[in-house]
Amino acid sequence: MHAILKPALALLLLAAPAIAQEVPRQITVTGEGSTAAAPDLAWVNIGVTHTATTAVEAVTMMSQGMQGVMARLEAAGIAAADIQTGQLSLYPTYDAERYDSTPLVTGYTASIAVDVRVRDLAKVGGILDAVVEDGANTFGGIRFDLDDPSAAYAAARRDAVADGRAKAELYAEAAG
C-alpha cells in the first residue's frame, strides 16, 4: 500500500502548479426591470353547475344552461376562438346527515366552466349580467391582460439590462 501512495503523491505534486493557477476574478450581477401597461382584454371564467337525482339529468340541465350561455356570448360578439373549456366534471352528492360507514348517494352534480376572452373591456359587465340571465351560475374570477405583451416585456427587459449594467459598473469601480 505504501508503494501505491508514492506515485499518487508524485502526480499530485506535478499537478500542483496547474491547481495554483489564478482563477479569473468575476462579479455577477442581476438586473431587475418592470413596466406597467393598461390591460386591453379580460379573461372571465364563468360556468354552469346543476345537481339532480341522476347523472343524466344533471348533465342535461348543465348542457342546456351552457347552450344559453354560449348563445348569449355569440350574440355579444365573442368569437368561438375566444372561448375555451376550462373544466368539466360530474360527481355524486351524498346525504350529509348519515353518520354510518355506508354513504348514501342522493344525486349528482354536473359542472362546466369556460374561460372567455373579452376584447372590449367596456363590455365585461354587460356580458356577465347577460350570461347570468341565460344560465351561468358560477363565476371563477376575472383576469386582465394584454393581447400582445411583447412591447411591455421589451421595456422591462431594457430596464433590467440598464439596472444590471449600472450595478456592474458600480461594483467594478468599487473593486478597482
C-alpha positions in Angstrom: 0.0 0.0 0.0 2.9 2.3 0.7 4.2 1.8 -2.9 0.9 3.0 -4.4 0.9 6.1 -2.2 4.3 7.4 -3.5 3.2 7.6 -7.3 -0.1 9.2 -6.3 1.8 11.8 -4.2 4.2 12.5 -7.1 1.2 13.0 -9.5 -0.4 15.4 -7.0 2.9 17.4 -6.7 3.1 17.6 -10.5 -0.5 18.9 -10.7 0.0 21.5 -8.0 1.2 24.3 -10.4 -2.0 23.8 -12.5 -4.2 23.9 -9.5 -2.5 27.0 -8.2 -3.2 29.0 -11.4 -5.3 32.0 -10.7 -8.9 31.7 -11.5 -10.3 34.7 -13.3 -12.0 37.1 -10.9 -15.6 38.0 -11.7 -18.6 39.6 -10.2 -22.0 38.5 -11.2 -24.9 41.0 -11.1 -28.6 40.6 -11.7 -30.6 43.4 -13.3 -34.3 43.9 -12.5 -36.8 45.7 -14.6 -40.5 46.2 -14.7 -43.1 48.1 -16.6 -46.8 48.8 -16.3 -49.4 48.8 -19.1 -53.1 49.3 -19.2 -54.9 46.0 -20.0 -56.7 45.7 -23.3 -58.6 42.5 -22.7 -60.1 40.4 -19.9 -60.3 36.7 -19.2 -63.6 35.8 -17.5 -64.2 32.4 -16.0 -67.9 31.5 -16.0 -69.8 28.3 -15.7 -72.9 26.3 -15.2 -73.5 23.8 -12.3 -76.6 21.7 -11.8 -77.5 19.0 -9.3 -80.2 16.4 -10.0 -81.1 12.9 -8.8 -79.5 11.2 -11.7 -76.3 11.8 -13.6 -78.1 12.1 -16.9 -80.5 14.7 -15.5 -77.6 16.7 -14.0 -75.6 16.6 -17.3 -78.7 17.5 -19.4 -79.5 20.5 -17.2 -75.9 21.7 -17.2 -75.7 21.3 -21.0 -78.9 23.3 -21.5 -77.7 26.1 -19.3 -74.3 26.2 -21.1 -76.1 26.4 -24.5 -77.9 29.5 -23.3 -74.6 31.0 -22.1 -72.9 30.2 -25.4 -75.7 31.7 -27.4 -75.5 34.9 -25.3 -71.7 35.1 -25.8 -72.1 34.8 -29.5 -74.8 37.5 -29.5 -72.4 39.7 -27.6 -69.8 39.3 -30.4 -67.5 36.9 -28.6 -65.7 34.7 -31.2 -65.7 31.0 -30.7 -61.9 31.1 -30.7 -62.1 33.3 -27.6 -63.9 30.7 -25.6 -62.0 27.8 -24.0 -63.4 25.0 -21.9 -61.6 25.0 -18.7 -63.3 22.4 -16.6 -65.9 19.7 -16.9 -66.9 17.5 -14.0 -69.6 15.1 -12.8 -69.6 13.8 -9.2 -72.0 12.2 -6.8 -73.6 14.1 -3.9 -74.1 12.4 -0.6 -76.5 12.6 2.3 -74.7 14.8 4.8 -76.9 13.6 7.7 -75.7 9.9 7.6 -73.0 9.1 10.1 -72.7 5.3 9.4 -70.0 3.8 7.3 -72.1 3.5 4.1 -72.5 6.8 2.3 -75.8 7.3 0.6 -75.7 8.9 -2.9 -78.5 11.4 -3.2 -77.8 12.8 -6.6 -75.2 14.0 -9.0 -73.7 17.4 -9.7 -72.5 18.3 -13.3 -70.4 21.4 -13.8 -68.7 23.1 -16.7 -66.7 26.2 -16.8 -65.3 28.2 -19.7 -62.6 30.9 -20.0 -63.9 33.8 -22.1 -61.6 36.4 -23.7 -63.4 39.7 -23.8 -61.5 42.1 -26.1 -63.7 45.1 -25.4 -63.3 45.9 -21.7 -66.4 48.1 -21.7 -68.5 45.0 -22.4 -67.3 42.9 -19.4 -70.1 44.0 -17.0 -72.9 43.6 -19.6 -71.7 40.2 -20.7 -71.6 39.0 -17.0 -75.1 40.3 -16.5 -76.4 38.6 -19.7 -74.9 35.2 -19.1 -76.3 35.0 -15.6 -79.7 35.6 -17.1 -79.1 32.7 -19.6 -77.9 30.1 -17.2 -74.4 30.9 -15.8 -74.5 30.3 -12.1 -70.8 30.1 -11.2 -68.1 32.8 -11.6 -64.5 31.8 -11.2 -63.0 35.2 -11.5 -61.7 37.8 -13.9 -58.1 38.4 -15.0 -57.0 41.5 -17.0 -54.3 41.0 -19.6 -52.6 42.4 -22.7 -53.4 41.0 -26.1 -49.8 41.5 -27.2 -47.5 41.8 -24.2 -44.3 41.9 -26.3 -43.8 45.7 -26.1 -44.2 45.6 -22.3 -41.8 42.7 -22.0 -39.3 44.6 -24.2 -39.5 47.7 -22.0 -39.0 45.6 -18.8 -36.0 43.8 -20.3 -34.4 47.1 -21.3 -34.9 48.3 -17.7 -33.3 45.1 -16.4 -30.3 45.4 -18.7 -29.8 49.1 -17.7 -30.1 48.2 -14.0 -27.6 45.3 -14.4 -25.2 47.5 -16.2 -25.4 50.2 -13.6 -24.7 47.7 -10.8 -21.8 46.1 -12.7 -20.2 49.5 -13.3 -20.6 50.4 -9.7 -19.1 47.1 -8.5 -16.2 47.2 -11.0 -15.3 50.7 -9.8 -15.6 49.7 -6.1 -13.4 46.6 -6.7 -10.8 48.6 -8.6 
